[in-house]
Amino acid sequence: MLLVDGIQYHMVAARLLFRSRFVYDDGAIREIVIWQVPKDRDRPHGLKYRCHYRHSDSQQWVRYDNERGKGDHRHINAKELPYEFRAFRQLMRDFLNDVRAMRGEL
């Protein structure tokens, strides 16, 4: 437990499972970070993840994440949409398919 300004924070162990960063020839960046964390209401599968794609010269982007208080969801440009997490492999498939669609590769 950590005490800061009278507020108790419970520190939990997280273990990095996967980290990937890929830079496309056109300068776009794709990053994926997956952590194993204790299961809770927001993360019943025990994973904290951030999958992000964006080109610096574009307003188009894709992001999948599960920040505390929101649970699993995805962003396509400025639109936030629900996401049903089923499995790690499915998360990767869904994210990469959205990236391919954004890039016009499908």
Z-matrix of the N, CA and C atoms (Angstrom, degrees):
N
C 1 1.445
C 2 1.527 1 108.75
N 3 1.323 2 115.73 1 142.90
C 4 1.455 3 123.31 2 178.80
C 5 1.520 4 107.29 3 -120.53
N 6 1.314 5 117.79 4 132.95
C 7 1.461 6 122.83 5 179.06
C 8 1.523 7 108.40 6 -110.47
N 9 1.339 8 116.94 7 117.92
C 10 1.458 9 122.47 8 178.98
C 11 1.516 10 108.21 9 -130.43
N 12 1.329 11 116.63 10 121.10
C 13 1.467 12 121.90 11 179.59
C 14 1.522 13 112.16 12 50.52
N 15 1.316 14 116.17 13 40.13
C 16 1.457 15 120.82 14 177.33
C 17 1.520 16 115.03 15 79.15
N 18 1.328 17 117.84 16 2.65
C 19 1.468 18 121.65 17 179.35
C 20 1.514 19 108.70 18 -105.80
N 21 1.329 20 115.63 19 131.58
C 22 1.461 21 120.77 20 179.70
C 23 1.526 22 109.41 21 -88.87
N 24 1.324 23 115.45 22 129.93
C 25 1.456 24 121.90 23 174.88
C 26 1.516 25 107.69 24 -117.88
N 27 1.303 26 116.25 25 126.53
C 28 1.450 27 120.14 26 178.27
C 29 1.518 28 108.65 27 -92.52
N 30 1.293 29 115.95 28 117.23
C 31 1.455 30 121.33 29 -178.62
C 32 1.525 31 108.31 30 -86.40
N 33 1.310 32 116.16 31 130.99
C 34 1.462 33 120.42 32 177.84
C 35 1.522 34 108.77 33 -120.32
N 36 1.293 35 114.33 34 149.69
C 37 1.462 36 119.39 35 179.77
C 38 1.522 37 109.85 36 -74.96
N 39 1.296 38 115.67 37 132.15
C 40 1.465 39 121.94 38 174.45
C 41 1.519 40 106.70 39 -122.60
N 42 1.312 41 115.19 40 143.38
C 43 1.467 42 119.73 41 -178.92
C 44 1.517 43 108.78 42 -123.20
N 45 1.332 44 115.75 43 124.94
C 46 1.459 45 120.97 44 178.51
C 47 1.525 46 109.09 45 -67.53
N 48 1.323 47 116.19 46 123.73
C 49 1.472 48 121.58 47 178.65
C 50 1.521 49 112.01 48 -100.76
N 51 1.331 50 116.50 49 -35.99
C 52 1.468 51 119.42 50 -172.55
C 53 1.523 52 109.30 51 -155.71
N 54 1.307 53 116.15 52 135.82
C 55 1.465 54 121.11 53 174.03
C 56 1.522 55 107.59 54 -144.39
N 57 1.320 56 115.48 55 130.29
C 58 1.462 57 120.73 56 -179.43
C 59 1.521 58 108.94 57 -144.56
N 60 1.306 59 116.13 58 139.41
C 61 1.470 60 122.19 59 174.52
C 62 1.520 61 106.68 60 -136.56
N 63 1.324 62 115.64 61 127.65
C 64 1.459 63 121.35 62 -178.94
C 65 1.518 64 108.20 63 -131.38
N 66 1.334 65 116.35 64 130.67
C 67 1.460 66 121.82 65 176.58
C 68 1.525 67 107.67 66 -109.08
N 69 1.323 68 115.90 67 120.44
C 70 1.464 69 122.06 68 179.08
C 71 1.526 70 109.88 69 -74.47
N 72 1.319 71 116.41 70 161.45
C 73 1.467 72 121.59 71 179.11
C 74 1.522 73 112.72 72 -58.41
N 75 1.337 74 116.92 73 -28.99
C 76 1.469 75 120.04 74 -179.33
C 77 1.531 76 112.58 75 -87.24
N 78 1.328 77 117.52 76 4.41
C 79 1.464 78 121.62 77 176.80
C 80 1.514 79 114.77 78 96.31
N 81 1.314 80 118.59 79 -8.69
C 82 1.466 81 121.12 80 177.39
C 83 1.527 82 109.15 81 -65.35
N 84 1.320 83 115.77 82 151.28
C 85 1.466 84 121.39 83 -178.03
C 86 1.516 85 109.81 84 -124.19
N 87 1.326 86 114.81 85 136.60
C 88 1.469 87 122.29 86 175.20
C 89 1.527 88 107.38 87 -121.60
N 90 1.328 89 116.92 88 123.43
C 91 1.459 90 121.44 89 178.55
C 92 1.515 91 110.03 90 -127.40
N 93 1.322 92 114.96 91 138.64
C 94 1.463 93 121.46 92 177.57
C 95 1.523 94 107.21 93 -133.71
N 96 1.344 95 116.17 94 128.02
C 97 1.463 96 121.99 95 176.77
C 98 1.520 97 107.65 96 -134.68
N 99 1.337 98 116.02 97 126.31
C 100 1.466 99 122.14 98 -179.01
C 101 1.525 100 108.57 99 -126.94
N 102 1.329 101 116.95 100 128.33
C 103 1.458 102 123.29 101 177.36
C 104 1.527 103 109.59 102 -118.38
N 105 1.310 104 117.06 103 144.08
C 106 1.465 105 121.35 104 169.74
C 107 1.524 106 106.48 105 -90.83
N 108 1.320 107 116.29 106 126.67
C 109 1.463 108 122.61 107 -179.05
C 110 1.524 109 108.66 108 -132.94
N 111 1.318 110 117.53 109 165.19
C 112 1.464 111 118.95 110 175.43
C 113 1.528 112 110.77 111 -60.54
N 114 1.301 113 116.99 112 143.23
C 115 1.467 114 121.18 113 178.34
C 116 1.528 115 109.03 114 -67.93
N 117 1.330 116 114.94 115 140.71
C 118 1.462 117 120.93 116 174.71
C 119 1.525 118 108.59 117 -152.56
N 120 1.338 119 116.71 118 -172.05
C 121 1.466 120 120.65 119 -176.70
C 122 1.527 121 112.35 120 -61.13
N 123 1.334 122 117.03 121 -39.77
C 124 1.470 123 120.86 122 -178.60
C 125 1.514 124 112.68 123 -79.70
N 126 1.325 125 116.82 124 -23.34
C 127 1.469 126 121.57 125 -176.51
C 128 1.530 127 110.02 126 -135.41
N 129 1.333 128 116.92 127 67.40
C 130 1.470 129 119.78 128 -177.01
C 131 1.529 130 113.11 129 -64.88
N 132 1.315 131 117.42 130 -17.91
C 133 1.463 132 122.59 131 178.53
C 134 1.525 133 111.62 132 -88.10
N 135 1.336 134 118.51 133 -7.40
C 136 1.454 135 121.84 134 177.86
C 137 1.521 136 114.85 135 77.50
N 138 1.333 137 117.29 136 21.23
C 139 1.466 138 121.15 137 178.93
C 140 1.518 139 110.39 138 -123.99
N 141 1.302 140 116.10 139 138.78
C 142 1.464 141 122.89 140 169.40
C 143 1.524 142 105.16 141 -112.78
N 144 1.321 143 116.75 142 127.81
C 145 1.458 144 118.71 143 -175.01
C 146 1.519 145 112.27 144 -139.36
N 147 1.323 146 113.51 145 156.23
C 148 1.458 147 122.97 146 174.17
C 149 1.522 148 106.41 147 -144.65
N 150 1.308 149 116.31 148 116.07
C 151 1.467 150 122.61 149 177.08
C 152 1.523 151 105.69 150 -120.80
N 153 1.324 152 116.96 151 120.53
C 154 1.454 153 119.90 152 -170.71
C 155 1.534 154 110.33 153 -136.90
N 156 1.327 155 115.48 154 137.07
C 157 1.468 156 122.29 155 174.99
C 158 1.524 157 107.31 156 -134.80
N 159 1.322 158 115.59 157 134.39
C 160 1.465 159 119.66 158 174.62
C 161 1.519 160 110.52 159 -163.24
N 162 1.299 161 114.12 160 144.95
C 163 1.461 162 120.93 161 172.09
C 164 1.521 163 106.76 162 -102.86
N 165 1.309 164 117.26 163 130.75
C 166 1.467 165 121.26 164 -174.91
C 167 1.530 166 113.37 165 -61.96
N 168 1.327 167 117.22 166 -24.24
C 169 1.470 168 120.64 167 -178.89
C 170 1.527 169 112.70 168 -94.27
N 171 1.325 170 117.42 169 11.34
C 172 1.454 171 120.31 170 -172.99
C 173 1.521 172 110.98 171 -133.77
N 174 1.293 173 115.94 172 153.34
C 175 1.467 174 121.41 173 173.35
C 176 1.531 175 110.90 174 -90.47
N 177 1.317 176 116.41 175 5.59
C 178 1.459 177 120.55 176 179.93
C 179 1.525 178 109.92 177 -92.67
N 180 1.334 179 115.76 178 133.60
C 181 1.455 180 120.27 179 178.47
C 182 1.521 181 110.50 180 -156.89
N 183 1.321 182 114.73 181 160.58
C 184 1.456 183 123.32 182 178.55
C 185 1.523 184 106.55 183 -131.05
N 186 1.324 185 116.32 184 134.97
C 187 1.463 186 119.82 185 176.98
C 188 1.525 187 108.78 186 -147.13
N 189 1.320 188 115.27 187 131.41
C 190 1.458 189 123.00 188 172.23
C 191 1.530 190 105.87 189 -115.72
N 192 1.328 191 116.82 190 131.88
C 193 1.456 192 118.69 191 176.61
C 194 1.527 193 110.26 192 -159.86
N 195 1.313 194 115.04 193 174.89
C 196 1.460 195 120.44 194 179.31
C 197 1.529 196 109.90 195 -143.42
N 198 1.318 197 114.36 196 63.57
C 199 1.456 198 119.00 197 -179.93
C 200 1.525 199 110.14 198 -66.24
N 201 1.319 200 115.20 199 152.46
C 202 1.454 201 121.72 200 -178.40
C 203 1.527 202 110.46 201 -58.01
N 204 1.320 203 115.65 202 135.59
C 205 1.452 204 121.31 203 -179.70
C 206 1.515 205 114.31 204 92.58
N 207 1.333 206 117.62 205 -17.54
C 208 1.465 207 121.15 206 -179.56
C 209 1.516 208 112.37 207 -115.16
N 210 1.308 209 117.64 208 -27.11
C 211 1.452 210 120.33 209 -176.08
C 212 1.517 211 111.33 210 71.22
N 213 1.319 212 116.40 211 -162.38
C 214 1.467 213 122.33 212 -176.55
C 215 1.531 214 110.36 213 -69.17
N 216 1.323 215 116.39 214 130.06
C 217 1.465 216 121.60 215 176.28
C 218 1.524 217 108.90 216 -162.36
N 219 1.323 218 115.30 217 172.18
C 220 1.460 219 120.04 218 178.82
C 221 1.519 220 109.09 219 -139.56
N 222 1.309 221 114.55 220 159.02
C 223 1.459 222 121.89 221 178.02
C 224 1.525 223 107.43 222 -123.34
N 225 1.299 224 115.57 223 130.12
C 226 1.464 225 121.33 224 170.57
C 227 1.526 226 104.34 225 -118.98
N 228 1.331 227 115.37 226 108.68
C 229 1.460 228 121.28 227 -170.26
C 230 1.533 229 107.46 228 56.74
N 231 1.303 230 119.31 229 -131.01
C 232 1.464 231 120.82 230 -176.80
C 233 1.525 232 112.75 231 -88.63
N 234 1.318 233 117.64 232 0.47
C 235 1.465 234 120.97 233 -176.42
C 236 1.525 235 110.35 234 -92.00
N 237 1.349 236 116.81 235 125.21
C 238 1.462 237 121.62 236 176.59
C 239 1.526 238 108.89 237 -96.47
N 240 1.332 239 115.52 238 130.30
C 241 1.463 240 121.83 239 -176.32
C 242 1.526 241 109.91 240 -128.10
N 243 1.329 242 117.26 241 149.78
C 244 1.466 243 118.65 242 175.89
C 245 1.529 244 110.12 243 -67.31
N 246 1.321 245 115.83 244 154.56
C 247 1.462 246 121.11 245 176.34
C 248 1.522 247 107.67 246 -138.79
N 249 1.324 248 115.72 247 130.37
C 250 1.460 249 121.01 248 177.32
C 251 1.525 250 109.03 249 -95.99
N 252 1.320 251 116.03 250 106.12
C 253 1.459 252 120.73 251 178.37
C 254 1.524 253 108.41 252 -73.35
N 255 1.350 254 116.23 253 126.39
C 256 1.465 255 121.08 254 178.50
C 257 1.522 256 111.46 255 -114.97
N 258 1.332 257 116.55 256 -40.30
C 259 1.463 258 121.21 257 -178.70
C 260 1.526 259 108.04 258 -167.49
N 261 1.323 260 116.26 259 158.57
C 262 1.457 261 121.65 260 -179.98
C 263 1.525 262 111.22 261 -56.92
N 264 1.325 263 117.51 262 -47.37
C 265 1.481 264 120.32 263 -178.78
C 266 1.517 265 111.68 264 -61.84
N 267 1.332 266 116.41 265 -38.50
C 268 1.464 267 119.63 266 179.29
C 269 1.525 268 110.47 267 -68.01
N 270 1.325 269 117.06 268 -38.69
C 271 1.468 270 121.02 269 175.67
C 272 1.527 271 110.01 270 -57.25
N 273 1.332 272 116.71 271 -46.31
C 274 1.462 273 120.65 272 -179.81
C 275 1.523 274 110.62 273 -63.55
N 276 1.331 275 117.26 274 -44.14
C 277 1.471 276 120.94 275 179.12
C 278 1.528 277 110.94 276 -60.37
N 279 1.327 278 116.09 277 -48.43
C 280 1.464 279 120.27 278 -177.29
C 281 1.529 280 111.04 279 -62.97
N 282 1.320 281 116.79 280 -46.42
C 283 1.463 282 120.94 281 -179.78
C 284 1.529 283 111.09 282 -61.96
N 285 1.328 284 116.47 283 -49.79
C 286 1.470 285 119.79 284 -178.11
C 287 1.524 286 111.77 285 -65.12
N 288 1.336 287 118.16 286 -33.55
C 289 1.470 288 120.18 287 175.09
C 290 1.519 289 111.18 288 -65.35
N 291 1.334 290 117.47 289 -40.04
C 292 1.464 291 119.75 290 176.84
C 293 1.526 292 111.16 291 -66.06
N 294 1.333 293 117.24 292 -37.50
C 295 1.464 294 120.67 293 177.11
C 296 1.528 295 109.67 294 -64.41
N 297 1.324 296 117.72 295 -45.64
C 298 1.474 297 120.96 296 179.03
C 299 1.519 298 111.13 297 -60.53
N 300 1.334 299 116.01 298 -41.90
C 301 1.472 300 119.97 299 178.06
C 302 1.531 301 110.51 300 -63.42
N 303 1.314 302 117.46 301 -42.12
C 304 1.469 303 121.80 302 179.46
C 305 1.534 304 110.01 303 -62.98
N 306 1.316 305 116.69 304 -36.35
C 307 1.467 306 122.01 305 -179.03
C 308 1.533 307 112.59 306 -83.18
N 309 1.340 308 117.00 307 -4.71
C 310 1.458 309 120.53 308 -178.84
C 311 1.512 310 113.04 309 75.11
N 312 1.324 311 116.99 310 27.49
C 313 1.466 312 122.14 311 -177.02
C 314 1.534 313 112.67 312 -97.51
N 315 1.310 314 118.66 313 -1.93
C 316 1.474 315 120.30 314 179.58
C 317 1.498 316 111.22 315 -99.78
